[in-house]
Amino acid sequence: MDHFLKQCEAAIGEENVLTQVQDQAPFLQDRRGRSQGSALAVLRPHCTEQVAQLVRLCLQYRVAITPQGGNTGLVLGSIPNCEKNVGSADSAVPAVVTSHAVILSLKRLNQIRAIDVHNHSITVEAGCLLQQVQQAALEADTFFPLSLASEGSCTLGGNLSTNAGGTAVLRYGNARELCLGLEVVTPQGDIWNGLRGLRKDNTGYDLKNLMIGAEGTLGIITAAVLKLFPKVHSQACAWVVLDDVASALQLFSLARENYFSSLSAFEIMNALSVDLVHRHFPQYQRVFKEGAPYFALLEFSSHEAASQAQLQCDKLIHSAYELGIIRDAVIASSNGQAQQFWAIREAISEAQAKAGGNIKHDIGLPISQIPDFVACAEKALALEFPNCRLVNFGHMGDGNLHFNVSAPLGQDATAFFLHQSRINQIVHDITHSYGGTFSAEHGIGCLKKEELRRYKSATEIQMMRSIKRALDPHNMMNPGKIFTED
Ligand SMILES: Cc1cc2nc3c(=O)[nH]c(=O)nc-3n(C[C@H](O)[C@H](O)[C@H](O)COP(=O)(O)OP(=O)(O)OC[C@H]3O[C@@H](n4cnc5c(N)ncnc54)[C@H](O)[C@@H]3O)c2cc1C
């Protein structure tokens, strides 16, 4: 492999081929500390041509490639050799020797290439941080709506490769809906320039949408054309107290029926989610002193008159109260207070981590089924794991819940974790029976491969494998991710 590494150094400079353990460490460490991978080298190209050159070298030497952006993914997708089970996506395809894997970091491809104000689009390189793209849009007096708690460290290439969701999906859609065109380096090392800024283009198979959400298994995204929107002129936020999930569904329907064009987020949180935040982040003040089974966080935003969003938020809360759907509510009186509401919502994941970890889920359901699902899953879990605690929160308006399960109070979390696969199965089986999915946002990576096999039909998996084989016959691109080995 020395010869391979020397050629990589010649292509991108010695300083951009990291082979020392200490230099590689941050690239090989899983965000949640669950696993660590290994790689021959971390390669840091700075332009699309260099990416293509490196891919051709990897193909020549049969070195597997794991593309990496900000390494904020939550399913061990961006790290090679992070589990024993790495190998061929298909038994008919010879496996790349997986210890011969490199991380191809896209972070130096970080230029905003162009903004076309009248086409309402921006062309960015894959390694741009999401926050950098949001900022570039604002500076051009426009708005890029994708927003995640990891936006200061995740990249656009990663967002597209995982089809990221976040807090603005209800209004603007997820990463897929925000993308007009892509530039991709194929597993053969060719450059596909699909950087078209078109809203309509019916010219054969939709390769762009095949690459989005492919988790680096079909090629390397090097740049993208993204949609821009008018800047929001008014925003309003409400923190609502609810009796249960059924009331949340009623409130969501009322808001959608009456204020569809301005409702931009609808999040729910159960009592324990919020309690954990206040226990571990005492700097956040409670919105209500008294507890309640559920809370919702609603956001309205309007491109129209400055007071429009506030007006609609007020009206909704008033009628929901009159109809007996909600117990109480606070409408944020300032941007600062709205930010505090969001800070509580966004601190839930970290608060859970501080509380000793729990068994996480990222499920998607038809919105209408959420109350029945929650009731059914709570009952099933209580039956087998009495006193286990649910940290149920998420993007209810998108049908996406983080239905997480914590150990009973006083029980050792490590012992509880031994039941992880059974708990996953209970939650995912019930999700499936309600027409849902086990992964609404985070993807498959290494962690959800068994679920993919369990819940997708054989026909669907076969079609996916055929695409993988056709585009990447040597299984060079991120082997060991998405597919199980059989
Ligand atoms: C605090 C926190 C909050 C989060 N909130 C959300 C949320 O609300 N919604 C959500 O959807 N996710 C969320 N995530 C998950 C994560 O941030 C997203 O999945 C994000 O889109 C990953 O971007 P990244 O640049 O870090 O990608 P990475 O983690 O580096 O990679 C993710 C996957 O994409 C592939 N990949 C990366 N770049 C490329 C490329 N250029 N070409 C081809 N493949 C590539 C990798 O191989 C890997 O399979 C959150 C994570 C954290 C830590």
The ligand as a Tripos MOL2 file, in Angstrom:
@<TRIPOS>MOLECULE
LIG
   53    58     1     0     0
SMALL
NO_CHARGES

@<TRIPOS>ATOM
      1 C1        -26.7730   17.3110   17.7890 C.3       1 LIG1
      2 C2        -27.2070   16.6440   16.5070 C.ar      1 LIG1
      3 C3        -28.4580   16.9380   15.9850 C.ar      1 LIG1
      4 C4        -28.8810   16.3430   14.7960 C.ar      1 LIG1
      5 N1        -30.1070   16.6570   14.3160 N.ar      1 LIG1
      6 C5        -30.5230   16.0990   13.1610 C.ar      1 LIG1
      7 C6        -31.8040   16.4250   12.6350 C.ar      1 LIG1
      8 O1        -32.5730   17.1890   13.2030 O.2       1 LIG1
      9 N2        -32.1550   15.8580   11.4680 N.ar      1 LIG1
     10 C7        -31.3210   14.9970   10.7880 C.ar      1 LIG1
     11 O2        -31.7000   14.5270    9.7140 O.2       1 LIG1
     12 N3        -30.1180   14.6630   11.2890 N.ar      1 LIG1
     13 C8        -29.6960   15.1870   12.4390 C.ar      1 LIG1
     14 N4        -28.4720   14.8530   12.9430 N.ar      1 LIG1
     15 C9        -27.6100   13.8900   12.2240 C.3       1 LIG1
     16 C10       -26.5290   14.5230   11.3150 C.3       1 LIG1
     17 O3        -26.1500   15.7950   11.7360 O.3       1 LIG1
     18 C11       -27.0280   14.5890    9.8780 C.3       1 LIG1
     19 O4        -27.1810   13.2750    9.4120 O.3       1 LIG1
     20 C12       -26.1140   15.3420    8.9090 C.3       1 LIG1
     21 O5        -26.8280   15.5120    7.7060 O.3       1 LIG1
     22 C13       -24.8030   14.6290    8.6050 C.3       1 LIG1
     23 O6        -23.9220   15.5350    7.9550 O.3       1 LIG1
     24 P1        -22.3310   15.3290    8.0590 P.3       1 LIG1
     25 O7        -21.6790   16.3080    7.1620 O.co2     1 LIG1
     26 O8        -21.8930   15.3370    9.4500 O.co2     1 LIG1
     27 O9        -22.1850   13.8730    7.4230 O.3       1 LIG1
     28 P2        -21.2940   12.6600    7.9430 P.3       1 LIG1
     29 O10       -21.6980   12.2590    9.3090 O.co2     1 LIG1
     30 O11       -19.8640   12.9380    7.7300 O.co2     1 LIG1
     31 O12       -21.7520   11.5110    6.9140 O.3       1 LIG1
     32 C14       -23.0570   10.9910    6.9370 C.3       1 LIG1
     33 C15       -23.2000    9.9860    5.7750 C.3       1 LIG1
     34 O13       -23.1120   10.6610    4.5250 O.3       1 LIG1
     35 C16       -21.9830   10.1880    3.7590 C.3       1 LIG1
     36 N5        -21.3760   11.3880    3.1630 N.ar      1 LIG1
     37 C17       -20.9300   12.5050    3.7960 C.ar      1 LIG1
     38 N6        -20.5310   13.4140    2.8980 N.ar      1 LIG1
     39 C18       -20.7020   12.8520    1.6720 C.ar      1 LIG1
     40 C19       -20.4800   13.2990    0.3470 C.ar      1 LIG1
     41 N7        -20.0100   14.5110    0.0890 N.pl3     1 LIG1
     42 N8        -20.7830   12.4520   -0.6890 N.ar      1 LIG1
     43 C20       -21.2860   11.2110   -0.4560 C.ar      1 LIG1
     44 N9        -21.5150   10.7530    0.7870 N.ar      1 LIG1
     45 C21       -21.2420   11.5600    1.8370 C.ar      1 LIG1
     46 C22       -21.0900    9.4750    4.7550 C.3       1 LIG1
     47 O14       -20.3360    8.4540    4.1230 O.3       1 LIG1
     48 C23       -22.1090    8.9270    5.7360 C.3       1 LIG1
     49 O15       -22.6690    7.7350    5.2360 O.3       1 LIG1
     50 C24       -28.0300   15.4200   14.1360 C.ar      1 LIG1
     51 C25       -26.7720   15.1240   14.6680 C.ar      1 LIG1
     52 C26       -26.3620   15.7200   15.8450 C.ar      1 LIG1
     53 C27       -25.0010   15.3840   16.3780 C.3       1 LIG1
@<TRIPOS>BOND
     1     1     2 1
     2     2     3 ar
     3     2    52 ar
     4     3     4 ar
     5     4     5 ar
     6     4    50 ar
     7     5     6 ar
     8     6     7 ar
     9     6    13 1
    10     7     8 2
    11     7     9 ar
    12     9    10 ar
    13    10    11 2
    14    10    12 ar
    15    12    13 ar
    16    13    14 ar
    17    14    15 1
    18    14    50 ar
    19    15    16 1
    20    16    17 1
    21    16    18 1
    22    18    19 1
    23    18    20 1
    24    20    21 1
    25    20    22 1
    26    22    23 1
    27    23    24 1
    28    24    25 2
    29    24    26 1
    30    24    27 1
    31    27    28 1
    32    28    29 2
    33    28    30 1
    34    28    31 1
    35    31    32 1
    36    32    33 1
    37    33    34 1
    38    33    48 1
    39    34    35 1
    40    35    36 1
    41    35    46 1
    42    36    37 ar
    43    36    45 ar
    44    37    38 ar
    45    38    39 ar
    46    39    40 ar
    47    39    45 ar
    48    40    41 1
    49    40    42 ar
    50    42    43 ar
    51    43    44 ar
    52    44    45 ar
    53    46    47 1
    54    46    48 1
    55    48    49 1
    56    50    51 ar
    57    51    52 ar
    58    52    53 1
@<TRIPOS>SUBSTRUCTURE
     1 LIG1         1 GROUP 0 **** ****
